[in-house]
Amino acid sequence: MSNFKLEKLVRENILNLTPYSSARDEYSKGAGTFLDANENPFGTYNRYPDPYQTELKNKLAEIKQVDTSNLFIGNGSDELIDLLFRIFCKPGKDKILTFSPTYGMYSVSAEINDIEVISMPLNADLQIDMESIQSLIKNPTIKMIFICSPNNPTGNSINKVDIESILQDFNGIVVLDEAYIDFSSQESFKDKISYYPNLVIMQTLSKAWGLASLRIGLGISSIEIIKLLNKVKPPYNISQANQSEALAALEKVAEQKISVSTILMERAKMIREFNQMDLVTKVYPSDANFLLVEVKDADYLYEQLLNNNIIVRNRSSVMNSCLRISIGTPKENQLLIQTLKRQATLITEKV
Ligand SMILES: *Cc1c(COP(=O)(O)O)cnc(C)c1O
């Protein structure tokens, strides 16, 4: 770590901010007569939720093998992305660096916060072109670098040595989005947060835990950065219903393991199936729960699948003639294969 100083990176208004102090901040003994928050005394969901999601965080800390003080919970990763912008980037002045093609929310959130995005294309191996970013890493107006690994929509992991070298040399914040890490052959960077004070890892319960509708995004970082996130977040950002549901779901570790391993087996099967199809020209390697598939005419095929009520993601605007296809249940995958094979016959007959 060359010269990282957290206080210098944080926007002054955030450093000086007196955060909202919630009614419950001063009392943590559990049961009591609560006449402090203008709640309705009757009902089931009548109380404000725990602003720090203590129980849920303790459970997550156990599962992720990190300390509770290194954990932040956002209303989806999307909230976390926005909070990071508000903490570290001055609107109209600062910039971020991303590697395209990648997850769309980084640049949408940047635009909402009036932050310029410098987007460097990944190289032919879908890796970061380390040489071409050397001057950008030294540029002090670039406050954050977003690395998505495994990357969406390409599916591959970014080289570990390159991530480490950016963490070493960059004096801003490195946001490492590990939304798909549980499907990956690579290890998480979560055990490196004490080596790299500029590292913010994002994970989520939306993918491997199958809880997308509960909106639980995780930040794993230094205590200092977690404190800043807690300072800026809306006090009650995770509803009590969502905290309870997530906590209950996290007890079902065995089921979660089975679902992930089923998805991995199905992914292997789908790679084999796609590779046998004439209309598929390339299947990209995947460390995630989706496949990026290059086909002969992505726009046409996408429409045909839609006509059959099968919805995939047309990524031909960012990756030439590519569809991004999530791995579904064995039955759903079978249906997709059958539909594609029927489509292939139609195309052949048309010619
Ligand atoms: C799906 C996904 C997420 C998850 O976002 P949530 O808001 O937590 O549901 C984050 N990053 C990437 C790259 C994703 O593809």
The ligand as a Gaussian input file, in Angstrom:
#p B3LYP/6-31G(d) Opt

LIG

0 1
 C      -26.797000      -9.445000      -9.421000
 C      -25.635000      -8.590000      -9.145000
 C      -25.511000      -7.910000      -7.935000
 C      -26.561000      -8.036000      -6.870000
 O      -27.243000      -6.879000      -6.650000
 P      -28.310000      -6.837000      -5.468000
 O      -28.691000      -5.399000      -5.465000
 O      -27.601000      -7.258000      -4.206000
 O      -29.421000      -7.765000      -5.796000
 C      -24.391000      -7.158000      -7.701000
 N      -23.406000      -7.078000      -8.615000
 C      -23.494000      -7.737000      -9.780000
 C      -22.370000      -7.656000     -10.735000
 C      -24.612000      -8.491000     -10.093000
 O      -24.681000      -9.117000     -11.279000

